[in-house]
Amino acid sequence: MKNIIKFSLLAVFMFSDFVMFADPGDDDNNGGGGLEGSDPAPAPINGKLIILLVLGVIFAFYKIKSALKKA
């Protein structure tokens, strides 16, 4: 019974993603711009990628080291 509840909860979370991020329809005929009228420019992410990479490598070494100590 617990497996069925876990599976159904997982299915609801997985399928709700499609509904939450659905594209708006093309029925905006009044020319008001709708939801996508004046979007700001996207933020660049390439400035902090080196820091993210270094932190990821440090975290990976930490996890590997702690896993080897347990074994």
PyMOL commands that set and color helices and strands:
alter all, ss='L'
color gray80, all
select helices_A, chain A and resi 2-20+34-36+49-70
alter helices_A, ss='H'
color red, helices_A
deselect
rebuild
show_as cartoon
